[in-house]
Amino acid sequence: MSALPAPRHPSDDQNDLHWEDGLLVIPIAKARINLSELANQAAYTKERIILTRRGRRIAAIVPIDDVELLENLEDRADITAVEESRETGEYEQRISLEELKKELGM
């Protein structure tokens, strides 16, 4: 794969690599063959690549910046949730793992 495929009409074969909503979509079997090049595309051109199996989206190859942003957003959401639980008093109602296991009969 020397370059991204030219944008194609949406009715083109969905089992081949194609563009969908501005994203490159590629069957995982083809991605396996071109993994190094696809990783480079994500890393250097910031392209997001959707992997499919039998026409269904199953995973993505994304730039590491996207992953780091997602992790930061998740961390912020976790911190906000803890802060809110402390404000409502819910935080003090927590139980230990041992207590939870006992409560669940484990």
Secondary structure, DSSP 4 states (H G I P E B T S, - for coil): --SPPPP--TTS-TTS-EEETTEEEEEHHHHHHTHHHHHHHHHHH---EEEEETTEEEEEE--HHHHHHHHHHHHHHHHHHHHHHHHHTGGGG---HHHHHHHHT-
